[in-house]
Amino acid sequence: MIVKWTGPLVLSIAKKSGLLMFISIDHGASVPVYQQISGQIRKMILSGILPVGFKLPSERRLADTLEINRSTVLSAYRELKADGFISSAAGKGTVVLPYETVEMERKPSYELPWRQLFSETASRVKEPLLKDLMVMASRDGVISFAAGITSPEVYPLDFFRSCQSELLDEHAAQLFLHTPTEGIFPLRQSLAHMMGKRGIVASPEEIMVVSGSQQGLDLISRALIDPGDFVIVEEPTFFYALQLFKAAGARMMSIPVDGEGMRVDLLEAALSRVRPKFIYTLPTFQNPSGSVMSPARRHRLLQLAYQYQIPILEDDPYSELIYEGEPIPSLKALDRYGYVIYLSTFSKLLFPGLRIGWMTAPVAVNRQFLYLKQTMDLHSNSISQYMLDRFLRQNRLDEHIKVARLEYARRRDIMLEELSKSPALDMSWNKPAGGLYLWCRLGKAVDPVRLLAKATEYKVAYVSGDVFFAEKQSENYIRLNFTYPSPDMIRIGIQRLLKALEESVNTDSPDRNNSKPEILPLE
């Protein structure tokens, strides 16, 4: 039995209320650690040791004291909230609720213990970030820099409105019938032609239509990963990919990213120690860093893949959204031996509601993906496939991308201009040559927990950088999307964010800057 007394935490509680809070953890027990924590707090509440209104320690503080991961404490608190024992509010912390709201003792004894029935795979998926981002973006008055969404103001709505009507006249009920699991053949022909413009030679048989690139990531995880397998990922990288790989039971080995993309020199050293199932990379306008892998590193990455016989998963949602400089050939275009599985989507080029992406892989590999997709959703949305095929055949995508590039570059520059008005705060950021995001490193004086609370108070949303790392980071980052908010909302939102940053600086920090920017109202 490993017992963790809450040391300094007990002292701070004792000073305020005279109460002591004791939690013990047995890492060898079959009961998950988060359930050990929630169970002990529940007993202290029911026994009266922790009275109504008692303020529990913050998730980070309790995690640091118990020397465990913050997500473990977060899961424990979520369970207690779900059972009605505690509640949290911005600026007020987490407190014990009145006993009248605690329903556990009144629940019938035959209540089904659902948590005990969840599979091991389901228990690995605990991060509701995507859901939270969509909920935050939909709230009144909130300016969201969080979700990776393009601007509704440039959506080609007129075309899709008329296209849907034309297709109904031409095909009638056929639009609502099942389509092949791999996607309708005309669309796969159009995708093959589109990829030819990207320098990728692929036949329709090598292309499979998926319900967004996230389904593609899920299919690849199911097809290739067994529990305990290693997967090479970039550091930082797309948080949803990390979640899927973890859910499949993979062990992540992270390779840092700099201004020229993945550090392939460090990758080579890693490959001499482990044999991963595949290497996952976003080489062009990487999410979240915005970096672009240099041509030299792309060639070296392929050489290493050939040498060690390891496939590469190239995730390429952003390469068409280039604002300056010359395009660099994709890994798939450079691949001579069929090692690269190529994944892309229309969610970033057009709009996310279409839920259409595509994968390109050798025919034998696609066949295995097809079997798995059949068990998931049988096929992707039929009407969306027909509309996209017509959109591509009429060369509307090229026209749309020209408009989108100009508008998104303008919004990027507006965000950079507004950030440059800040009183330093020791914060730095990149200027991406394409994509959707700015990657910002917070100053050491900024308390990230306080910043999140202040940003919520000022109704501005962003994504905390820690979700993009497989392991905990000592430095703090945030990711800002500049394509979704209008230019006016960008200006107002950055003003709010700067205000939240200023109020999140530790008062005893030598890096503190006392000047404060004005905050603009949302009209």
Buried (B, 14 or more C-beta within 10 A) or exposed (E): EEEEEBEEBBEEBEEEBEEBBEBEBEEEEEEBBBBBBBBBBBEBBBEEBBEBEBBBBBBBBBBBBBEBEBBBBBBBBBBBBEBBBBBBEEEEBBBBBEBEEBEEEEEEEEEEEEEEEEEEEEEBEBBEBBEBBBEBBEEEEBBBBBBBBBBEEBBBEEBBEEBBEEBBEEBEEEBEEEBBBBBBBBBBBBBBEBBEEBEBEBEBBBBBBBBBBBBBBBBBBBBBBEEEBBBBBBBBBBBBBBBBBBBBBBBBBBBEBEEBBBBBEEBBEBBEEEEBBBBBBBBBBBBBBBBBBBEEBBBBBBEBBEEBEBBBBBBBBBBBBBBEEEEBBBBBBBBEEBBBBBBBBBBBBBBBEBBBBBBBBBEEBBEBBBEBBEEBEEBBBBBBBBBBBBBBBEEBBEEBBEEBBEBBBBBBBBBBEBBEEBEEBBBEBBEBBBBBBBBBBBBBBBBBBBBBBBBBBBBBBBBBBBBBBBEEEEEBBBBBBBBBBBBEBBBBBBBBBBBBBBBBBEEEBEEBBEEEBEBBEBE
